[in-house]
Amino acid sequence: MNRTTTPPPASPATGEPVRRRWGLWAEADFRRLWIGETTSSLGTAVGHVSLSLVAVVVLKADPATMGVLTALTWLPWLLIGLPAGAWVDRWPRRRVMLVSDLALLVLFASVPVAAWLGVLTIGQLLVVAVLVGVAKVFLSTAYAALIPTLVAKPDLLEANAKLRGGETAGEIAGPGVAGFIAQVFGAVGGLLVDSFSYLVSALCLGAIKPREKPPAAAARDGIRREITEGIRFVVRDPFLRTLACFGALGNLALNGIQAVQTVFLVRDVHLDGGAVGLVFAAVSTGGLAGVWAAGRIVRRFGTARGLLLSYLVVAPGIVLLPFAGSGLPLPVSVLGWALGVGGVVTANVISSSFSQSYCPPEMLGRVRASSSTVNYGAIPVGALLGGYLGEALGTRGTIWIMAGVLVTANLVLLVSPIRALRDFPQRAEAPRTDA
């Protein structure tokens, strides 16, 4: 898909775009996208903590139920992730995001409404989790594919860093807001804030001028063939294949931890709802540091080495988490946790910018969906495993096991072609059409 925006003037000396004083902040459509996504990220952070607190505190959910709840949010990636990528490549990406935002607004609003009517059950939370997962499959795939249509290729790292910075700021503020709302209005009130944030996001998206056209109908292959092309592209490419496999192992471990982290903090570390929110906010500051560091790390070490360095700081940081409240003061464990989050965020900024510039634009939805189906498909497995182990071994033991899996995942990167590179290649070879 070709950009329709006018590129900035090129420097006669280097041929590179001349940077405006405010960078991408000077682009109105980028500002709208940033505002909408930052607001919805704040709402998502509030909603994530609030939903966990509703399940644990209000509905008395056990670790196994929390694992199922987390898993159902991500299960749709396994069920519809691949066809969603093909559909996103056929449809206007902005419209897909708009519909997804409105669906999320309704879904999250249904929980506080049911609670106020006295009919809220774990069953409803599980149904909402599945439907939220379906909406986010389309939202995430379309979002990644939309960004390259709004900014020039040299600006992708800046765009992803700014967008991820806004998301991280929301993640930092969100848990504290969720904790405050839980203390004053009850946990379900945070889900109403989450619902409203998607309304803001939809309004911002609606103000962005359309800059894309779907492929002509005559040029479209069948859905199955298009899905196969996306899968084949990822499987045959050594860089995308490596990142997908590493992402799957990492997500399995991180979401095994996530499935029991709220129960761990409430029942093992003995924190109340407000304190849990503050812990999550403190951990999220590591993500903000990771956003700040992304550009600097790339300039100093290159994209490939920068990604390796960023991911390799995750393991030693996360190992401090199970010491919380037993062996180490809670602030020390939180600091290690934040360090791990910072490494993940920096690497995500780098890898997102790489894939958006590396993959053919007309295949970006399918390539994104193929990689994400592997990455995110491991999340429900990790969540269910974390919930099961939490019941069988306790939450602290579960976090130890999952931290070990995360350490092991780094071996995938160390034996891959990435280890020998300073920078990732700029563009993939044209996809082959043979079977």
matplotlib code that plots the C-alpha trace (Angstrom):
import matplotlib.pyplot as plt

x = [0.0, 1.4, 1.5, -0.4, 1.3, 3.9, 7.3, 9.5, 12.1, 15.3, 18.7, 20.9, 23.9, 22.5, 19.2, 17.5, 14.4, 15.0, 13.7, 11.1, 11.6, 8.9, 9.3, 6.1, 4.3, 4.0, 1.8, -1.9, -3.0, -0.1, -1.1, -4.7, -3.5, -1.2, -3.9, -6.4, -4.0, -2.6, -6.1, -7.2, -3.9, -4.6, -8.1, -6.7, -4.3, -7.1, -9.4, -6.7, -6.1, -9.8, -10.9, -8.4, -9.6, -13.2, -12.5, -10.2, -11.8, -15.5, -16.1, -13.4, -11.7, -9.0, -5.7, -7.0, -10.0, -7.6, -5.6, -8.7, -9.8, -6.4, -6.3, -9.7, -8.7, -5.9, -7.5, -9.0, -5.5, -5.4, -8.9, -9.1, -5.7, -4.7, -8.0, -8.1, -4.7, -6.1, -9.3, -7.3, -5.2, -8.5, -10.3, -9.5, -7.4, -8.8, -12.3, -11.4, -9.9, -13.0, -15.4, -13.1, -13.0, -16.8, -17.1, -14.7, -16.6, -19.8, -18.1, -16.3, -19.3, -21.4, -19.5, -20.2, -23.8, -24.2, -22.5, -24.8, -27.8, -26.5, -26.2, -22.5, -20.9, -17.6, -19.4, -20.0, -16.4, -15.3, -17.6, -16.5, -12.9, -13.4, -15.2, -12.7, -10.0, -11.8, -12.0, -8.3, -7.2, -8.6, -7.5, -3.9, -3.5, -5.0, -3.0, 0.3, -0.6, -1.9, 1.2, 3.3, 0.5, 0.7, 4.5, 7.5, 9.7, 12.6, 10.2, 8.9, 11.3, 10.3, 6.6, 6.7, 8.7, 6.3, 3.3, 4.8, 5.8, 2.2, 1.1, 3.6, 2.6, -0.9, 0.3, 2.1, -0.8, -3.5, -2.8, -2.6, -5.9, -7.4, -6.3, -7.8, -11.1, -11.1, -10.7, -13.3, -15.9, -15.2, -13.2, -16.0, -15.8, -12.4, -14.0, -16.3, -13.2, -11.8, -15.0, -14.9, -11.3, -12.3, -14.9, -12.1, -9.9, -12.8, -13.4, -9.7, -9.6, -12.6, -10.8, -7.9, -8.3, -8.4, -5.0, -5.4, -7.3, -8.0, -6.7, -8.8, -11.2, -9.8, -6.3, -7.5, -6.8, -8.9, -8.7, -6.9, -4.3, -3.7, -3.4, -0.9, 1.2, 1.5, 2.4, 5.0, 6.6, 7.2, 8.3, 10.9, 12.3, 15.0, 14.5, 10.7, 10.8, 13.3, 11.3, 8.1, 9.5, 11.2, 8.1, 6.0, 8.3, 8.6, 4.8, 4.2, 6.5, 5.3, 1.7, 2.1, 3.4, 0.7, -2.0, -1.0, 0.7, -2.5, -3.2, 0.5, 0.5, -2.8, -2.5, 1.3, 2.7, -0.5, -1.2, -4.6, -6.1, -4.5, -1.1, -1.4, -2.1, 0.9, 3.2, 1.9, 2.4, 6.0, 6.8, 5.4, 8.0, 10.5, 8.6, 8.8, 12.6, 12.6, 10.9, 13.3, 16.3, 15.1, 16.5, 19.7, 20.4, 19.7, 22.1, 24.8, 24.5, 22.4, 18.9, 19.9, 22.4, 20.1, 17.3, 19.5, 20.8, 17.2, 15.8, 18.7, 18.2, 14.7, 15.7, 17.9, 15.3, 12.3, 14.1, 13.8, 10.0, 9.4, 11.6, 9.0, 8.0, 10.4, 14.1, 14.1, 12.2, 9.3, 10.9, 13.9, 11.8, 9.7, 12.9, 14.0, 10.5, 10.6, 14.0, 12.6, 9.6, 12.0, 14.0, 10.8, 9.5, 12.8, 12.9, 9.3, 9.8, 12.8, 11.1, 7.9, 9.8, 11.8, 8.8, 6.9, 9.8, 10.9, 7.7, 5.9, 3.1, 0.4, 1.2, 1.7, -1.6, -1.1, 2.6, 1.6, -1.2, 1.0, 3.7, 1.1, -0.7, 2.5, 3.4, 0.0, -1.2, 1.3, -0.4, -3.5, -1.2, 1.0, -2.0, -3.7, -0.4, 0.3, -3.2, -2.8, 0.7, -0.6, -3.2, -0.7, 2.5, 1.5, 1.9, 5.5, 6.7, 4.8, 6.6, 10.0, 9.2, 8.1, 11.1, 13.2, 11.3, 12.0, 15.8, 15.7, 13.9, 17.0, 18.8, 16.5, 18.1, 21.6, 21.6, 19.8, 21.3, 20.5, 23.5, 25.9, 24.3, 24.7, 21.6, 18.6, 18.2, 16.1, 13.7, 12.7, 13.0, 9.8, 7.6, 7.6, 4.4, 5.1, 3.7]
y = [0.0, 3.4, 6.4, 9.4, 11.9, 14.2, 13.2, 15.9, 17.5, 15.6, 16.8, 17.4, 16.0, 12.8, 12.2, 11.6, 13.5, 16.9, 16.6, 19.1, 20.7, 18.7, 15.5, 13.6, 15.9, 18.2, 15.7, 16.2, 12.6, 11.1, 13.3, 12.1, 8.5, 9.1, 10.7, 8.0, 5.1, 6.7, 7.2, 3.7, 2.4, 4.2, 2.7, -0.8, -0.5, 0.5, -2.2, -4.9, -4.3, -3.7, -6.9, -8.9, -7.3, -7.9, -11.6, -12.0, -9.7, -9.5, -12.9, -14.8, -16.4, -18.9, -19.1, -21.7, -19.4, -16.5, -18.6, -19.4, -15.7, -14.6, -17.5, -16.7, -13.1, -14.5, -17.7, -15.9, -15.5, -19.2, -19.4, -16.4, -14.8, -16.0, -15.2, -11.8, -10.9, -11.7, -9.7, -6.7, -6.7, -6.5, -3.9, -0.3, -0.6, 2.6, 1.3, -2.0, -0.2, 2.0, -1.0, -2.8, 0.3, 0.5, -3.2, -2.9, 0.1, -2.0, -5.1, -3.4, -1.3, -4.5, -5.6, -2.6, -2.5, -6.2, -5.5, -2.6, -4.8, -7.5, -10.2, -10.2, -13.7, -15.3, -16.7, -13.2, -12.3, -15.3, -14.5, -10.8, -12.0, -14.1, -11.3, -8.7, -11.1, -11.3, -7.5, -7.0, -9.5, -7.2, -4.0, -5.1, -6.4, -3.3, -0.9, -2.4, -2.2, 1.4, 3.0, 2.7, 4.4, 7.5, 8.0, 7.7, 4.6, 6.5, 7.7, 4.3, 4.0, 7.4, 6.7, 3.4, 4.9, 7.8, 5.5, 3.0, 5.8, 7.0, 3.4, 3.0, 6.3, 4.9, 1.7, 3.7, 5.8, 3.1, 0.8, 3.7, 5.1, 1.6, 1.2, 4.6, 3.8, 0.4, 2.1, 4.8, 3.4, -0.4, -2.4, -2.5, 1.3, 0.9, -1.0, 2.0, 4.1, 1.5, 1.6, 5.4, 5.3, 3.4, 6.0, 8.6, 6.4, 5.9, 9.7, 10.3, 7.6, 9.1, 12.4, 10.9, 11.4, 8.1, 7.5, 4.0, 1.9, -1.8, -4.0, -4.1, -7.0, -8.5, -8.7, -10.6, -14.3, -16.6, -16.3, -19.6, -18.7, -15.3, -16.9, -19.5, -16.7, -14.9, -18.1, -19.1, -15.6, -15.8, -19.5, -18.9, -15.7, -16.4, -13.2, -13.2, -16.9, -16.4, -13.5, -15.4, -18.5, -16.4, -14.4, -17.5, -18.8, -15.4, -14.8, -18.3, -17.5, -13.9, -14.8, -17.7, -15.1, -12.7, -15.3, -15.5, -12.1, -10.5, -13.5, -13.6, -9.9, -10.1, -13.4, -14.1, -10.5, -9.3, -6.1, -4.5, -3.3, 0.2, -1.2, -3.7, -0.8, 1.1, -1.9, -2.3, 1.4, 1.2, -1.7, 0.1, 2.9, 0.4, 0.4, 4.2, 4.0, 1.3, 3.7, 6.5, 4.1, 2.5, 5.2, 5.6, 1.9, 1.6, 4.5, 3.1, -0.7, -1.1, -2.6, -6.3, -5.9, -3.5, -6.0, -8.7, -6.5, -5.4, -8.9, -10.3, -7.9, -9.4, -12.7, -11.5, -8.9, -11.1, -13.7, -11.1, -11.2, -14.5, -13.1, -10.4, -10.5, -13.5, -13.0, -9.5, -6.3, -5.7, -2.5, -4.5, -7.2, -4.5, -2.8, -6.1, -6.6, -3.0, -3.7, -6.7, -4.7, -2.0, -4.6, -6.0, -2.6, -1.5, -4.7, -4.4, -0.9, -2.1, -5.3, -3.5, -0.9, -3.6, -5.7, -2.6, -1.5, -5.0, -6.6, -5.8, -3.3, -5.3, -8.3, -6.5, -7.6, -11.3, -11.3, -9.5, -12.0, -15.0, -13.9, -12.8, -16.1, -17.8, -15.2, -14.6, -18.2, -19.1, -16.7, -18.8, -21.8, -19.9, -18.5, -21.9, -23.5, -20.7, -21.1, -24.9, -24.6, -21.9, -24.3, -27.2, -25.5, -22.1, -18.8, -18.2, -21.6, -20.9, -17.6, -19.4, -22.0, -19.3, -17.2, -20.2, -20.6, -17.0, -17.5, -20.5, -18.5, -16.3, -19.3, -19.0, -15.6, -16.6, -19.5, -17.5, -15.4, -12.3, -12.8, -12.1, -8.8, -5.2, -4.1, -5.9, -5.9, -3.1, -5.0, -8.7, -10.4, -10.4, -13.3, -16.3, -17.4, -21.1, -23.6]
z = [0.0, -1.0, 1.2, -0.1, 2.2, 0.8, 2.1, 3.8, 1.6, 1.2, 2.2, -0.8, 1.1, 2.4, 0.6, 3.9, 5.0, 6.7, 10.3, 11.4, 14.7, 16.4, 14.4, 14.0, 16.4, 13.4, 11.6, 12.5, 11.7, 13.8, 16.7, 16.5, 16.4, 19.3, 21.4, 20.7, 21.4, 24.5, 25.9, 25.1, 26.6, 29.8, 29.8, 29.1, 32.0, 34.3, 32.9, 33.2, 36.9, 37.6, 35.8, 37.9, 41.1, 40.2, 39.6, 42.7, 45.3, 44.2, 42.7, 44.8, 41.7, 42.4, 40.5, 38.0, 37.1, 36.7, 34.3, 32.3, 32.3, 30.9, 28.4, 26.9, 26.1, 23.9, 22.6, 19.5, 18.1, 17.6, 16.2, 13.9, 13.8, 10.4, 8.5, 10.4, 8.8, 5.3, 5.9, 7.3, 4.1, 2.1, 4.3, 5.2, 8.3, 9.9, 9.6, 11.2, 14.2, 14.5, 14.6, 17.1, 19.4, 19.5, 20.2, 23.1, 24.5, 24.7, 26.1, 28.9, 29.8, 30.2, 33.3, 35.6, 34.4, 35.3, 38.7, 39.5, 38.6, 40.9, 38.1, 37.5, 37.4, 36.5, 33.5, 32.1, 32.7, 30.7, 27.8, 27.8, 27.8, 24.6, 22.8, 23.8, 22.5, 19.1, 18.8, 19.8, 17.1, 14.5, 16.3, 16.8, 13.3, 11.7, 14.0, 13.0, 9.3, 9.5, 10.9, 7.8, 5.8, 8.0, 8.4, 6.1, 6.4, 8.0, 10.7, 11.7, 14.7, 15.9, 15.4, 17.3, 20.1, 20.5, 20.3, 22.7, 25.0, 25.1, 25.8, 28.5, 30.1, 30.2, 31.7, 34.4, 35.3, 34.8, 37.7, 40.2, 38.8, 39.0, 42.6, 43.5, 41.8, 43.5, 46.9, 46.3, 43.9, 43.8, 41.3, 38.6, 38.2, 36.5, 33.7, 32.9, 32.5, 30.1, 28.1, 27.8, 26.6, 23.6, 22.7, 22.8, 20.6, 18.1, 17.9, 17.2, 14.5, 12.9, 12.5, 10.6, 6.9, 4.9, 3.2, 2.0, -0.5, -0.2, -3.0, -6.1, -6.1, -9.3, -7.7, -4.7, -4.3, -2.2, 1.6, 2.0, -0.6, 1.0, 4.4, 3.1, 1.5, 4.8, 6.7, 4.0, 4.1, 7.9, 7.9, 5.1, 6.5, 9.1, 11.0, 11.2, 12.0, 14.9, 16.3, 16.2, 18.0, 20.6, 21.1, 21.6, 24.4, 26.0, 26.0, 27.4, 30.3, 30.9, 30.8, 33.0, 35.5, 34.7, 35.3, 39.0, 39.7, 41.2, 43.4, 44.4, 45.4, 47.2, 49.0, 49.3, 49.6, 51.4, 49.5, 49.1, 45.8, 46.0, 46.7, 43.8, 41.5, 42.7, 42.2, 38.6, 38.0, 39.4, 37.1, 34.1, 34.6, 33.3, 30.0, 29.8, 30.3, 27.6, 25.1, 26.0, 25.4, 22.1, 19.7, 21.7, 21.7, 18.0, 17.2, 19.4, 18.8, 15.6, 15.3, 15.6, 18.4, 20.2, 20.1, 21.5, 24.3, 25.2, 25.3, 27.3, 30.2, 30.8, 32.4, 35.3, 36.1, 36.3, 38.5, 41.3, 41.3, 43.3, 46.0, 46.8, 50.4, 51.1, 50.8, 49.3, 50.1, 47.8, 46.2, 45.1, 43.4, 41.8, 40.5, 38.9, 37.4, 36.0, 34.4, 32.6, 31.3, 30.1, 28.0, 26.5, 25.5, 23.9, 21.9, 20.9, 19.5, 17.5, 16.2, 15.3, 13.3, 11.6, 10.5, 9.2, 7.0, 6.1, 4.9, 1.7, 2.5, 0.7, 2.9, 6.2, 7.7, 6.9, 8.0, 11.2, 11.8, 11.0, 13.5, 16.1, 15.9, 16.9, 19.5, 21.0, 20.5, 23.3, 25.7, 26.5, 26.9, 29.3, 31.2, 31.6, 32.6, 35.1, 36.6, 36.8, 38.4, 40.7, 42.1, 42.3, 43.4, 44.7, 43.0, 44.1, 42.7, 39.5, 39.0, 39.6, 36.9, 34.3, 35.0, 34.1, 30.8, 30.1, 30.6, 28.3, 25.6, 25.1, 23.6, 20.5, 19.8, 20.6, 18.0, 15.3, 12.4, 14.3, 16.7, 13.8, 12.7, 13.7, 11.8, 10.4, 6.6, 5.1, 2.9, 2.5, -0.9, -3.0, -1.9, -4.2, -5.6, -5.9, -3.5]

ax = plt.figure().add_subplot(projection="3d")
ax.plot(x, y, z, "-o")
ax.set_aspect("equal")
plt.show()
